[in-house]
């Protein structure tokens, strides 16, 4: 029997759980929801299209049953650079030896192997490095041509068939969308996913290429896993709808000691611009096989929460691990425990970005201040595009942000954002009706209690994105029929 689902969660930081062989039944997915998962990731690097469609159908069934929007993130594989095969399945490379990479179809040996990517030969220069098998092997280019590279082994290790290749500090002339990605994207969009994660982003133009295909059918999440993407960080965040700190590949292509600093930089800049940011990769990796994480992993999750990330993500832990439900429960407990630390809110306030000179930022900043002054239970936003709610989330308030929207796709996308409790509700005719509805829903969802106040923001006229220009304080008071609430001026 699965645990009951709680619609409203007091946790600000959202949890993204990857589905896979260990979590493909309705019971398992419902259990992940009950444990704290807010967003489900479908990893198109693995599994068949029919597998992903089946999971998507189950998610939508559960969403309807629990009456709360659930976001689905389709993660595209992107280009995978790999060496060819070896005659004996693998070799042992030693520091100082020579090793050749070329386009020959002949099986590899101790002296050479096929590298079926002429784009790499075109982009590399003498003196640059190639990393193989997640950085276990480092090769330095000593000579190159259009179809080969002579290298010196700097760091040796065993190298076997089809191991990955990373090319640090080089922008490769490759699209982030392979033929496989385009086919996967067609399927994902037809399924109705809410977010598309774009791998192998190197330049802002990569976002434009994906946007030309996706349009408004889904939001685009740029995975930041290439050092070249960090060089164009602000432009990429501005063009995408959100970003992911993909620490796996990022940690291969740059020194590991740089990754924590880059992670904080990405989270800080994403908040400044007002876009959601996910911190991902190896967060509770030991829970793939163990019922509890290491203390270092717990600290890693807490650090992302302290930094103010919108979401934290589980990969193999929930997709193929032995303890998927426990991993989500653990991540939930760590996030809640961190959030209870007074230093958490002090840190978020200290990192507050400068406001833009707009009415929307003036109203949302005022809403946070008013909420703190009168000790209101929540900030309520009414939005169609989501822009009003995203500006409120940028403020990182201590209270929840209840988002009311008549567009289901907006409600689903906003479940990824910091502190947002998204509610899909029917449209309203005027601001007064909206206030009355906000009061009733806040009480019904357990966000506010009788006698508390809520702070409401919206844009009038309705339907104009970014036109936040009204702030109202509402007080909830019970009448004879507890289901009928009235608005009382404070």
C-alpha positions as CSV (number, residue, x, y, z in Angstrom):
1,X,0.0,0.0,0.0
2,X,1.5,3.4,-1.0
3,X,1.8,6.3,1.4
4,X,-0.8,9.1,1.1
5,X,0.2,12.1,-1.1
6,X,0.3,15.5,0.5
7,X,-0.6,18.2,-2.1
8,X,1.2,21.0,-0.3
9,X,4.8,20.5,0.9
10,X,6.6,23.1,3.0
11,X,9.9,22.2,1.4
12,X,11.2,25.1,-0.8
13,X,13.8,23.0,-2.8
14,X,12.2,20.7,-5.3
15,X,13.2,17.1,-6.0
16,X,13.7,15.6,-9.5
17,X,13.6,11.8,-9.6
18,X,14.7,9.8,-12.7
19,X,12.4,6.9,-13.6
20,X,13.9,3.7,-14.9
21,X,13.7,-0.1,-14.5
22,X,13.4,0.1,-10.7
23,X,10.5,2.6,-10.8
24,X,8.3,1.9,-13.8
25,X,5.1,0.7,-12.1
26,X,2.2,2.8,-11.0
27,X,2.8,1.8,-7.4
28,X,6.4,2.8,-7.5
29,X,5.8,6.1,-9.2
30,X,3.0,7.0,-6.7
31,X,5.4,6.0,-3.9
32,X,8.0,8.4,-5.2
33,X,5.4,11.2,-5.3
34,X,4.4,10.5,-1.7
35,X,8.1,10.4,-0.7
36,X,8.6,13.9,-2.1
37,X,9.3,13.8,-5.8
38,X,8.0,16.9,-7.6
39,X,9.4,16.3,-11.1
40,X,10.0,13.1,-13.0
41,X,12.9,12.8,-15.4
42,X,12.8,10.5,-18.4
43,X,16.3,9.7,-19.5
44,X,16.3,9.2,-23.3
45,X,19.9,7.9,-23.1
46,X,18.3,4.6,-22.0
47,X,15.2,2.7,-22.7
48,X,12.8,2.5,-25.6
49,X,10.2,5.0,-26.7
50,X,7.4,2.6,-25.6
51,X,9.0,2.5,-22.1
52,X,8.9,6.2,-21.8
53,X,5.4,6.5,-23.1
54,X,4.2,3.9,-20.6
55,X,5.8,5.9,-17.7
56,X,4.3,9.1,-19.0
57,X,0.9,7.6,-19.1
58,X,1.3,6.4,-15.5
59,X,2.5,9.8,-14.4
60,X,-0.6,11.5,-15.9
61,X,-2.9,8.9,-14.3
62,X,-1.4,9.6,-10.9
63,X,-1.5,13.4,-11.5
64,X,-5.2,13.1,-12.1
65,X,-5.8,11.0,-9.1
66,X,-3.9,13.2,-6.7
67,X,-5.2,16.4,-8.2
68,X,-1.9,18.1,-8.3
69,X,0.3,19.0,-11.3
70,X,3.4,16.9,-11.9
71,X,6.2,18.1,-14.3
72,X,7.9,15.7,-16.7
73,X,11.4,16.3,-17.9
74,X,12.7,14.6,-21.1
75,X,16.5,14.5,-21.0
76,X,18.1,14.1,-24.4
77,X,21.3,12.2,-24.8
78,X,23.2,14.6,-27.0
79,X,26.4,13.7,-29.0
80,X,28.3,10.8,-27.5
81,X,32.0,10.8,-28.5
82,X,33.5,7.4,-28.2
83,X,36.6,5.4,-29.4
84,X,36.1,2.3,-31.4
85,X,36.8,-1.3,-30.5
86,X,40.0,-3.3,-29.8
87,X,41.0,-6.7,-31.2
88,X,41.3,-8.1,-27.7
89,X,38.6,-6.0,-26.1
90,X,40.9,-3.7,-24.4
91,X,44.5,-2.6,-23.7
92,X,46.6,-1.1,-20.9
93,X,48.1,2.4,-21.6
94,X,51.2,3.6,-19.8
95,X,52.4,7.1,-19.2
96,X,54.9,8.3,-21.8
97,X,54.0,5.9,-24.6
98,X,52.8,7.0,-28.0
99,X,49.2,6.3,-29.0
100,X,47.4,7.1,-32.3
101,X,43.8,8.0,-33.0
102,X,42.5,7.7,-36.5
103,X,39.5,7.0,-38.8
104,X,40.6,3.5,-39.8
105,X,38.1,0.7,-39.4
106,X,40.8,-1.8,-38.3
107,X,40.3,-3.0,-34.7
108,X,42.5,-1.2,-32.2
109,X,45.7,-2.5,-30.5
110,X,48.3,-1.3,-28.1
111,X,49.4,1.5,-30.5
112,X,46.2,2.9,-32.0
113,X,42.4,2.9,-32.0
114,X,39.6,4.3,-34.2
115,X,38.1,7.6,-33.3
116,X,35.1,8.0,-35.6
117,X,34.7,11.8,-35.1
118,X,36.5,13.9,-37.8
119,X,35.1,16.9,-36.0
120,X,37.5,16.3,-33.2
121,X,40.5,16.2,-35.5
122,X,39.4,19.4,-37.0
123,X,39.1,21.2,-33.7
124,X,42.0,20.0,-31.6
125,X,45.5,21.6,-31.7
126,X,49.0,20.4,-30.9
127,X,49.4,20.6,-27.1
128,X,45.8,20.1,-26.3
129,X,44.5,17.1,-24.3
130,X,41.9,14.5,-24.8
131,X,40.3,12.6,-21.9
132,X,39.1,9.1,-22.3
133,X,36.9,6.9,-20.1
134,X,35.7,9.8,-17.8
135,X,39.2,11.2,-17.5
136,X,41.0,7.9,-16.4
137,X,43.2,8.3,-19.5
138,X,44.7,11.6,-20.6
139,X,46.3,12.0,-24.0
140,X,48.3,15.0,-25.2
141,X,48.3,15.9,-28.9
142,X,51.8,15.9,-30.4
143,X,50.9,15.8,-34.1
144,X,47.6,16.0,-36.0
145,X,46.0,15.8,-39.4
146,X,42.5,15.8,-40.9
147,X,42.1,12.1,-40.1
148,X,44.5,11.3,-37.3
149,X,46.2,12.5,-34.1
150,X,49.5,11.3,-32.7
151,X,49.4,11.5,-28.9
152,X,51.5,11.0,-25.8
153,X,49.9,9.2,-22.9
154,X,50.0,11.5,-19.9
155,X,47.9,9.4,-17.6
156,X,47.7,5.7,-18.3
157,X,44.9,3.2,-17.4
158,X,43.1,0.3,-18.9
159,X,41.1,1.3,-22.0
160,X,38.4,-0.9,-23.4
161,X,35.8,-0.8,-26.3
162,X,33.7,2.3,-26.9
163,X,34.8,4.3,-24.0
164,X,33.8,8.0,-24.0
165,X,36.0,10.8,-25.2
166,X,36.0,14.4,-23.7
167,X,37.7,17.3,-25.4
168,X,38.2,20.0,-22.8
169,X,38.6,23.7,-23.6
170,X,37.6,23.2,-27.3
171,X,34.3,24.2,-29.0
172,X,33.5,21.3,-31.3
173,X,31.6,22.0,-34.6
174,X,28.7,19.7,-33.5
175,X,25.0,20.3,-33.1
176,X,23.7,19.4,-29.6
177,X,20.9,17.5,-31.4
178,X,21.9,14.3,-33.1
179,X,19.6,12.3,-35.4
180,X,18.7,10.2,-32.4
181,X,17.9,13.3,-30.3
182,X,15.6,14.6,-33.0
183,X,13.7,11.4,-33.1
184,X,13.6,11.3,-29.3
185,X,12.4,14.9,-29.3
186,X,9.6,14.2,-31.6
187,X,8.4,11.4,-29.3
188,X,8.8,13.5,-26.2
189,X,6.9,16.4,-27.5
190,X,4.1,14.2,-28.8
191,X,3.9,12.7,-25.3
192,X,3.4,16.2,-23.9
193,X,6.5,16.5,-21.7
194,X,6.9,19.8,-19.8
195,X,10.6,20.3,-20.0
196,X,13.3,19.2,-22.4
197,X,16.9,19.0,-21.1
198,X,19.4,19.8,-23.9
199,X,22.8,18.0,-23.5
200,X,26.1,19.1,-24.9
201,X,25.3,22.8,-24.9
202,X,28.4,24.7,-25.9
203,X,27.1,28.1,-27.1
204,X,24.0,30.2,-26.8
205,X,23.2,29.4,-30.4
206,X,22.6,25.8,-29.4
207,X,19.5,26.9,-27.4
208,X,18.3,28.8,-30.5
209,X,18.6,25.6,-32.6
210,X,16.5,23.6,-30.1
211,X,14.0,26.5,-29.7
212,X,13.4,26.5,-33.4
213,X,12.1,22.9,-33.2
214,X,10.4,23.0,-29.8
215,X,8.8,26.4,-29.9
216,X,6.5,26.8,-27.0
217,X,5.5,23.2,-26.7
218,X,7.9,22.6,-23.8
219,X,10.4,24.6,-21.7
220,X,14.1,24.2,-22.5
221,X,16.6,23.3,-19.8
222,X,20.2,23.8,-20.7
223,X,22.5,21.2,-19.2
224,X,25.8,22.9,-18.3
225,X,28.4,20.2,-18.7
226,X,31.0,21.8,-21.0
227,X,33.5,24.4,-19.9
228,X,32.7,26.3,-23.1
229,X,29.2,26.7,-21.8
230,X,30.5,28.4,-18.7
231,X,32.3,30.9,-20.8
232,X,28.8,31.9,-22.3
233,X,26.9,31.3,-19.0
234,X,24.8,34.5,-18.9
235,X,23.7,34.3,-22.6
236,X,22.8,30.6,-22.2
237,X,20.7,31.2,-19.1
238,X,19.0,34.2,-20.7
239,X,18.0,32.1,-23.8
240,X,17.0,28.9,-22.0
241,X,14.0,28.6,-19.6
242,X,16.2,26.9,-16.9
243,X,19.6,25.3,-16.4
244,X,21.1,22.2,-14.9
245,X,24.5,21.9,-13.2
246,X,25.5,18.6,-14.8
247,X,28.5,17.9,-12.6
248,X,29.4,14.6,-14.1
249,X,30.9,15.7,-17.4
250,X,31.7,19.1,-16.0
251,X,33.9,17.4,-13.4
252,X,35.7,15.4,-16.2
253,X,36.5,18.4,-18.4
254,X,37.7,20.7,-15.7
255,X,39.7,20.2,-12.5
256,X,37.4,18.7,-9.7
257,X,38.4,21.5,-7.4
258,X,36.8,24.0,-9.7
259,X,33.3,22.3,-9.8
260,X,32.0,23.6,-6.4
261,X,32.9,27.2,-7.3
262,X,31.2,26.8,-10.8
263,X,28.2,25.2,-9.2
264,X,27.7,28.2,-6.9
265,X,28.3,30.6,-9.8
266,X,25.6,28.9,-11.9
267,X,23.1,28.9,-9.1
268,X,23.8,32.5,-8.3
269,X,23.5,33.7,-11.9
270,X,20.3,31.7,-12.6
271,X,18.7,33.2,-9.6
272,X,19.8,36.7,-10.6
273,X,18.2,36.3,-14.1
274,X,15.2,34.6,-12.6
275,X,15.4,31.1,-14.1
276,X,15.1,27.8,-12.2
277,X,18.3,25.8,-11.7
278,X,18.8,22.1,-10.9
279,X,21.9,20.7,-9.2
280,X,22.5,17.1,-10.5
281,X,24.8,14.1,-10.6
282,X,26.0,11.8,-7.9
283,X,24.1,13.5,-5.1
284,X,23.2,10.3,-3.2
285,X,25.1,7.9,-5.4
286,X,25.9,5.4,-2.6
287,X,22.2,4.8,-2.2
288,X,22.2,3.0,-5.5
289,X,23.3,0.0,-3.4
290,X,23.0,1.2,0.2
291,X,20.0,2.2,2.3
292,X,21.8,5.3,3.7
293,X,24.1,7.8,2.0
294,X,27.5,8.8,3.1
295,X,27.9,11.9,5.3
296,X,29.7,13.6,2.5
297,X,26.7,13.1,0.2
298,X,24.3,14.4,2.8
299,X,26.5,17.5,3.1
300,X,26.6,17.8,-0.7
301,X,22.8,17.9,-0.9
302,X,22.6,20.4,1.9
303,X,25.1,22.6,0.2
304,X,22.9,22.9,-2.9
305,X,19.9,23.7,-0.7
306,X,21.9,26.4,1.2
307,X,23.0,27.9,-2.1
308,X,19.3,28.3,-3.0
309,X,19.0,25.9,-5.9
310,X,15.5,25.5,-7.2
311,X,15.8,21.7,-7.4
312,X,18.1,18.8,-6.7
313,X,18.1,15.6,-8.7
314,X,18.4,11.8,-8.4
315,X,19.6,9.8,-11.3
316,X,20.5,6.1,-11.0
317,X,19.5,6.3,-7.3
318,X,15.9,6.3,-8.3
319,X,16.1,4.9,-11.8
320,X,17.9,1.6,-11.2
321,X,19.0,1.6,-7.6
322,X,17.9,-0.8,-4.9
323,X,16.5,2.0,-2.6
324,X,14.7,4.5,-4.9
325,X,11.9,5.4,-2.4
326,X,14.4,5.7,0.4
327,X,16.6,8.0,-1.7
328,X,13.8,10.4,-2.3
329,X,12.8,10.3,1.4
330,X,16.4,11.0,2.4
331,X,16.7,13.9,0.0
332,X,13.5,15.3,1.3
333,X,14.6,15.0,5.0
334,X,18.0,16.7,4.2
335,X,16.3,19.6,2.4
336,X,13.8,20.1,5.2
337,X,16.4,19.9,7.9
338,X,18.6,22.4,6.1
339,X,15.7,24.8,5.5
340,X,15.0,24.8,9.3
341,X,18.5,26.3,9.9
342,X,18.2,30.1,10.5
343,X,21.5,30.5,8.6
344,X,19.7,29.1,5.5
345,X,17.4,32.1,5.2
346,X,20.2,34.5,6.2
347,X,22.3,33.2,3.4
348,X,19.6,33.5,0.8
349,X,18.9,37.1,1.9
350,X,22.6,38.0,1.8
351,X,22.8,36.7,-1.8
352,X,19.8,38.8,-2.9
353,X,20.3,40.0,-6.5
354,X,19.7,43.5,-7.5
355,X,16.1,44.3,-8.7
356,X,15.3,45.3,-12.2
357,X,13.7,48.7,-12.6
358,X,10.3,47.3,-13.4
359,X,6.9,47.3,-11.7
360,X,6.9,43.5,-11.5
361,X,10.1,43.5,-9.5
362,X,8.9,46.3,-7.3
363,X,5.7,44.5,-6.5
364,X,7.3,41.1,-5.9
365,X,10.0,42.6,-3.7
366,X,7.4,44.5,-1.8
367,X,5.3,41.3,-1.4
368,X,8.2,39.5,0.3
369,X,8.8,42.5,2.6
370,X,5.1,42.8,3.5
371,X,4.9,39.0,4.1
372,X,7.8,39.3,6.6
373,X,6.4,42.4,8.3
374,X,2.8,41.1,8.9
375,X,3.9,37.4,9.2
376,X,1.7,36.3,6.4
377,X,1.3,32.6,5.7
378,X,2.0,32.8,2.0
379,X,2.5,34.8,-1.2
380,X,-0.1,34.1,-3.8
381,X,0.6,34.8,-7.5
382,X,-1.9,34.7,-10.4
383,X,-0.3,34.0,-13.7
384,X,-0.8,32.7,-17.2
385,X,2.8,32.5,-18.5
386,X,4.5,31.9,-15.2
387,X,6.5,35.1,-15.3
388,X,4.8,36.6,-12.2
389,X,5.6,33.5,-10.2
390,X,9.2,33.2,-11.4
391,X,9.9,36.8,-10.2
392,X,8.4,35.9,-6.8
393,X,10.6,32.8,-6.6
394,X,13.6,34.9,-7.4
395,X,13.1,36.7,-4.1
396,X,13.5,33.4,-2.2
397,X,10.8,34.2,0.4
398,X,10.6,32.2,3.6
399,X,6.9,31.4,3.0
400,X,5.4,29.3,0.2
401,X,4.5,30.8,-3.1
402,X,1.0,29.6,-4.1
403,X,0.6,30.0,-7.9
404,X,-2.9,30.1,-9.4
405,X,-3.1,29.6,-13.1
406,X,-5.7,28.6,-15.6
407,X,-3.1,26.9,-17.8
408,X,-2.2,23.4,-16.8
409,X,1.1,23.5,-18.7
410,X,2.2,26.6,-16.7
411,X,1.3,24.9,-13.5
412,X,3.3,21.8,-14.4
413,X,6.4,23.8,-15.5
414,X,6.4,25.8,-12.3
415,X,6.5,22.8,-10.0
416,X,10.3,22.9,-10.7
417,X,10.7,26.4,-9.2
418,X,11.8,27.3,-5.7
419,X,9.0,27.3,-3.1
420,X,6.2,27.2,-5.6
421,X,3.0,25.3,-4.9
422,X,1.2,25.4,-8.3
423,X,-2.5,25.1,-8.5
424,X,-4.4,24.6,-11.8
425,X,-7.7,26.4,-11.4
426,X,-10.4,27.9,-13.6
427,X,-10.0,31.4,-14.9
428,X,-11.5,34.4,-13.1
429,X,-13.3,37.4,-14.4
430,X,-11.8,40.1,-12.2
431,X,-9.3,40.7,-9.4
432,X,-11.9,40.6,-6.6
433,X,-12.9,37.1,-7.7
434,X,-9.3,36.1,-7.8
435,X,-8.7,37.2,-4.3
436,X,-11.7,35.3,-3.0
437,X,-10.5,32.2,-4.8
438,X,-6.9,32.6,-3.4
439,X,-8.3,32.7,0.1
440,X,-10.4,29.5,-0.4
441,X,-7.6,27.6,-2.1
442,X,-5.0,28.6,0.5
443,X,-7.2,27.3,3.3
444,X,-8.2,24.1,1.4
445,X,-4.6,23.2,0.6
446,X,-3.3,23.8,4.1
447,X,-1.1,26.7,3.1
448,X,-2.9,29.1,5.4
449,X,-5.2,28.7,8.4
450,X,-8.2,30.7,9.7
451,X,-7.0,34.0,11.2
452,X,-3.9,34.2,9.0
453,X,-3.2,36.5,6.2
454,X,-1.9,36.0,2.7
455,X,-0.2,38.5,0.3
456,X,-1.6,38.4,-3.3
457,X,0.1,39.7,-6.4
458,X,-1.2,39.8,-10.0
459,X,-1.2,41.8,-13.2
460,X,-4.2,43.8,-14.4
461,X,-5.3,43.5,-17.1
462,X,-5.1,39.7,-16.9
463,X,-3.2,37.7,-19.6
464,X,-0.3,40.2,-20.0
465,X,3.0,38.4,-19.2
466,X,5.2,40.2,-16.8
467,X,2.6,42.9,-16.0
468,X,2.6,42.4,-12.2
469,X,1.2,45.7,-10.9
470,X,-1.1,44.9,-7.9
471,X,-0.5,43.8,-4.3
472,X,-3.3,42.9,-1.9
473,X,-3.4,41.6,1.7
474,X,-6.2,39.2,2.5
475,X,-7.3,37.9,5.9
476,X,-9.0,34.5,6.2
477,X,-11.9,34.3,8.6
478,X,-14.3,31.4,9.1
479,X,-18.0,31.7,8.8
480,X,-20.7,29.2,9.9
481,X,-20.0,26.9,7.0
482,X,-16.3,26.2,7.1
483,X,-16.2,25.7,3.4
484,X,-17.4,29.3,2.7
485,X,-14.7,31.9,3.4
486,X,-14.9,35.6,3.3
487,X,-12.3,38.3,2.6
488,X,-11.9,40.7,5.5
489,X,-9.7,43.8,5.2
490,X,-6.9,43.9,7.8
